[in-house]
Amino acid sequence: MRAVNGRTDPAGPVPLHRRRRAVSELGDALRTLVELATATEAPVEDLDRATEVVREAADLLGGRLRDRSTPPSTDDLLDGVRMYNPVTGTGSALAPPLRIEQSGDVTVGACTLGLAFEGPPSYAHGGVSALLLDQMLGYAVSASGHPGMTVRLETSYRAPVPLQTPLRLTAEATAIEGRRVTASGTIATAAEPDTVLVAATGTFVALSADQARRLFAAVWGSGSRAG
């Protein structure tokens, strides 16, 4: 066990960048597995064998686990590194993942949703669209210099979001009133960025010091940049 950038790497004397790369590669493999498991029409014998292999992999990963109050050793909140974020995290099997960039005052995102995100046949589940937009709006609010937590999200579904199709998402902070920030965002396809499929408006509120301590005291107690 040794300290890595102020943290202890549970895997031993391995540089942080190597651990992050390994986490990202595992996340990529898991996303491929999830997508193939969703799309497969393999024979039952292959499904049974795949189940055995996946359970063997789970045994490898289950020997050393963190709890909800212990941040991942790969993360760094001060630098915005969240490897397991379910929308953007490269280590998350749940994330598309969404890639986000800042272009002036506008936050721009890109991703492609696979069959694992299906709601209506061939289209994304509406809850996935809300998840993506909540992430985009939160990023835009933070980029405005007034980070906060979501207290309200209003979503308007104008047309279904197609799967296996490159998407373009945008978001922007539109109003700042003290601790309260309003942001708006959209989802469109990359091929037709002016045709809005889903739109959302969110309200975010900055935490007071007391609220932050109450919610995150256990995480802060970890004494790491991740906390």
PAKOL-148265 format. One record per residue (C-alpha): residue number from 0; residue in three letters; x, y, z. Coordinates in Angstrom, 2 decimals, decimal comma, padded with zeros to 5 digits. Example, Ala and Ser with C-alpha at 12.3 -4.5 7.8 and 13.67 -1.06 7.14 Angstrom:
 dogu lumlum      xx      yy      zz
    0    ALA  012,30 -004,50  007,80
    1    SER  013,67 -001,06  007,14
END
This chain:
 dogu lumlum      xx      yy      zz
    0    MET  000,00  000,00  000,00
    1    ARG  001,39  003,46 -000,85
    2    ALA  000,17  007,01 -001,18
    3    VAL -000,61  008,17 -004,74
    4    ASN -001,26  011,90 -005,08
    5    GLY -002,32  012,03 -001,45
    6    ARG -004,29  008,79 -001,64
    7    THR -003,57  005,15 -000,97
    8    ASP -003,64  002,93 -004,01
    9    PRO -005,34 -000,28 -002,81
   10    ALA -003,56 -002,26 -005,52
   11    GLY -000,09 -001,42 -004,20
   12    PRO  002,80  000,47 -005,82
   13    VAL  001,11  001,28 -009,13
   14    PRO  001,14  004,85 -010,56
   15    LEU -002,26  006,51 -010,58
   16    HIS -002,26  007,00 -014,35
   17    ARG -001,84  003,24 -014,85
   18    ARG -004,72  002,47 -012,52
   19    ARG -006,95  004,99 -014,30
   20    ARG -006,02  003,46 -017,65
   21    ALA -006,83 -000,02 -016,35
   22    VAL -010,16  001,18 -014,97
   23    SER -011,03  002,78 -018,32
   24    GLU -010,09 -000,35 -020,25
   25    LEU -012,19 -002,50 -017,93
   26    GLY -015,07 -000,05 -018,33
   27    ASP -014,77 -000,26 -022,11
   28    ALA -014,79 -004,06 -021,98
   29    LEU -017,83 -004,04 -019,69
   30    ARG -019,73 -001,67 -021,97
   31    THR -018,99 -003,99 -024,89
   32    LEU -020,19 -006,93 -022,81
   33    VAL -023,41 -005,16 -021,83
   34    GLU -024,15 -004,19 -025,42
   35    LEU -023,42 -007,67 -026,78
   36    ALA -025,44 -009,30 -024,00
   37    THR -028,35 -007,06 -024,97
   38    ALA -028,07 -007,76 -028,71
   39    THR -027,01 -011,41 -028,71
   40    GLU -029,03 -014,25 -030,16
   41    ALA -026,32 -016,79 -029,28
   42    PRO -027,36 -020,38 -028,52
   43    VAL -028,19 -021,34 -024,94
   44    GLU -024,93 -023,26 -024,54
   45    ASP -022,94 -020,10 -025,28
   46    LEU -025,09 -018,09 -022,90
   47    ASP -024,42 -020,61 -020,13
   48    ARG -020,66 -020,54 -020,78
   49    ALA -020,62 -016,74 -020,88
   50    THR -022,41 -016,68 -017,53
   51    GLU -019,67 -018,83 -016,01
   52    VAL -016,93 -016,58 -017,38
   53    VAL -018,63 -013,42 -016,14
   54    ARG -019,03 -014,89 -012,67
   55    GLU -015,34 -015,79 -012,65
   56    ALA -014,53 -012,16 -013,51
   57    ALA -016,83 -010,96 -010,73
   58    ASP -014,88 -013,10 -008,26
   59    LEU -011,65 -011,38 -009,37
   60    LEU -013,12 -007,92 -008,76
   61    GLY -014,91 -008,70 -005,50
   62    GLY -011,90 -009,31 -003,27
   63    ARG -011,41 -005,66 -002,29
   64    LEU -014,41 -003,33 -002,27
   65    ARG -015,18  000,20 -001,09
   66    ASP -018,40  001,35  000,55
   67    ARG -020,53  004,39 -000,34
   68    SER -018,60  006,74  001,94
   69    THR -015,21  005,82  000,47
   70    PRO -014,36  007,61 -002,81
   71    PRO -012,68  005,61 -005,60
   72    SER -008,89  005,81 -005,41
   73    THR -008,92  006,93 -009,06
   74    ASP -011,11  010,00 -008,50
   75    ASP -010,15  013,61 -007,86
   76    LEU -013,05  015,98 -007,22
   77    LEU -010,82  019,05 -007,30
   78    ASP -009,75  018,16 -010,86
   79    GLY -013,21  016,92 -011,89
   80    VAL -012,14  013,28 -012,28
   81    ARG -015,10  010,92 -011,74
   82    MET -014,19  007,58 -013,28
   83    TYR -017,45  005,85 -012,37
   84    ASN -019,97  008,58 -013,16
   85    PRO -022,91  006,70 -014,76
   86    VAL -023,11  009,21 -017,62
   87    THR -019,53  010,30 -018,35
   88    GLY -017,32  007,85 -016,47
   89    THR -014,95  005,85 -018,63
   90    GLY -014,83  003,20 -015,91
   91    SER -018,60  002,80 -015,72
   92    ALA -020,37 -000,05 -017,50
   93    LEU -023,55  002,07 -017,35
   94    ALA -022,21  005,17 -019,12
   95    PRO -022,53  005,59 -022,95
   96    PRO -020,10  007,39 -022,11
   97    LEU -021,06  011,00 -022,80
   98    ARG -018,15  013,21 -023,92
   99    ILE -018,48  016,85 -022,86
  100    GLU -016,64  019,96 -024,02
  101    GLN -017,09  023,65 -023,29
  102    SER -017,48  026,00 -026,28
  103    GLY -017,69  029,54 -024,92
  104    ASP -020,81  029,72 -022,78
  105    VAL -022,29  026,58 -024,32
  106    THR -021,67  023,06 -023,07
  107    VAL -021,60  020,51 -025,90
  108    GLY -021,90  016,75 -025,47
  109    ALA -021,66  013,77 -027,80
  110    CYS -022,55  010,11 -027,39
  111    THR -024,18  007,15 -029,09
  112    LEU -026,72  005,08 -027,18
  113    GLY -026,62  001,33 -027,75
  114    LEU -029,39 -001,25 -027,46
  115    ALA -028,88 -001,47 -023,70
  116    PHE -030,63  001,92 -023,41
  117    GLU -033,73  000,89 -025,35
  118    GLY -037,20  001,96 -024,24
  119    PRO -039,63  001,93 -027,18
  120    PRO -038,28 -000,49 -029,82
  121    SER -035,24  001,10 -031,57
  122    TYR -035,41  004,28 -029,44
  123    ALA -033,92  005,37 -026,12
  124    HIS -035,78  005,09 -022,85
  125    GLY -037,13  008,49 -021,80
  126    GLY -035,41  008,23 -018,43
  127    VAL -032,06  007,94 -020,20
  128    SER -032,70  011,23 -022,00
  129    ALA -033,46  012,87 -018,65
  130    LEU -030,27  011,39 -017,18
  131    LEU -028,16  012,75 -020,03
  132    LEU -029,71  016,20 -019,80
  133    ASP -029,37  016,38 -016,02
  134    GLN -025,65  015,72 -016,46
  135    MET -025,36  018,30 -019,24
  136    LEU -027,21  020,99 -017,29
  137    GLY -025,16  020,31 -014,17
  138    TYR -021,95  020,65 -016,17
  139    ALA -023,14  023,93 -017,69
  140    VAL -024,04  025,28 -014,26
  141    SER -020,60  024,37 -012,91
  142    ALA -018,95  025,93 -015,98
  143    SER -020,78  029,17 -015,21
  144    GLY -018,93  029,32 -011,90
  145    HIS -022,03  028,58 -009,80
  146    PRO -022,14  024,82 -009,17
  147    GLY -025,17  023,38 -007,43
  148    MET -027,35  020,32 -007,03
  149    THR -030,46  019,61 -009,07
  150    VAL -033,70  020,59 -007,31
  151    ARG -035,99  020,58 -010,35
  152    LEU -035,80  019,10 -013,86
  153    GLU -038,51  019,68 -016,46
  154    THR -038,21  017,56 -019,59
  155    SER -040,10  017,97 -022,85
  156    TYR -040,10  014,99 -025,24
  157    ARG -040,69  016,21 -028,78
  158    ALA -039,58  013,13 -030,72
  159    PRO -038,00  009,78 -029,82
  160    VAL -034,21  009,58 -029,55
  161    PRO -032,83  006,93 -031,96
  162    LEU -030,42  004,28 -030,76
  163    GLN -027,12  003,49 -032,50
  164    THR -027,09  007,05 -033,82
  165    PRO -024,53  009,77 -032,95
  166    LEU -026,18  012,40 -030,75
  167    ARG -025,38  016,04 -030,05
  168    LEU -026,36  017,59 -026,73
  169    THR -026,13  021,22 -025,67
  170    ALA -026,68  023,07 -022,41
  171    GLU -026,26  026,60 -021,08
  172    ALA -026,83  028,45 -017,81
  173    THR -029,60  030,98 -018,48
  174    ALA -030,21  032,72 -015,15
  175    ILE -028,34  033,20 -011,88
  176    GLU -030,17  034,42 -008,79
  177    GLY -028,03  034,13 -005,70
  178    ARG -027,56  030,45 -004,92
  179    ARG -030,14  029,42 -007,52
  180    VAL -029,15  028,81 -011,16
  181    THR -031,38  027,92 -014,11
  182    ALA -030,05  026,07 -017,15
  183    SER -031,57  024,74 -020,36
  184    GLY -030,44  021,99 -022,73
  185    THR -031,36  019,86 -025,71
  186    ILE -030,75  016,52 -027,39
  187    ALA -030,57  016,21 -031,18
  188    THR -028,86  013,91 -033,63
  189    ALA -025,41  014,92 -034,85
  190    ALA -026,72  014,76 -038,42
  191    GLU -029,61  017,17 -037,68
  192    PRO -028,44  019,33 -034,76
  193    ASP -031,16  021,94 -035,27
  194    THR -033,99  019,43 -034,85
  195    VAL -034,58  019,16 -031,11
  196    LEU -035,73  015,74 -029,93
  197    VAL -035,73  016,40 -026,19
  198    ALA -035,45  019,69 -024,29
  199    ALA -035,02  020,31 -020,58
  200    THR -034,87  023,14 -018,07
  201    GLY -033,29  022,58 -014,70
  202    THR -032,96  024,48 -011,46
  203    PHE -029,81  024,04 -009,39
  204    VAL -029,05  025,36 -005,92
  205    ALA -025,61  025,78 -004,36
  206    LEU -025,25  024,03 -001,01
  207    SER -024,68  026,01  002,14
  208    ALA -021,70  025,01  004,25
  209    ASP -023,99  023,26  006,74
  210    GLN -025,78  021,34  003,99
  211    ALA -022,49  020,26  002,44
  212    ARG -021,17  019,05  005,80
  213    ARG -024,39  017,14  006,51
  214    LEU -024,45  015,41  003,12
  215    PHE -020,77  014,74  002,56
  216    ALA -019,15  014,58  006,01
  217    ALA -018,32  010,87  005,64
  218    VAL -016,69  011,42  002,24
  219    TRP -014,69  014,40  003,47
  220    GLY -013,58  012,25  006,37
  221    SER -011,64  010,09  003,94
  222    GLY -009,01  012,86  003,88
  223    SER -008,32  012,51  000,15
  224    ARG -008,69  014,75 -002,87
  225    ALA -011,29  012,27 -004,06
  226    GLY -013,30  013,21 -001,00
END
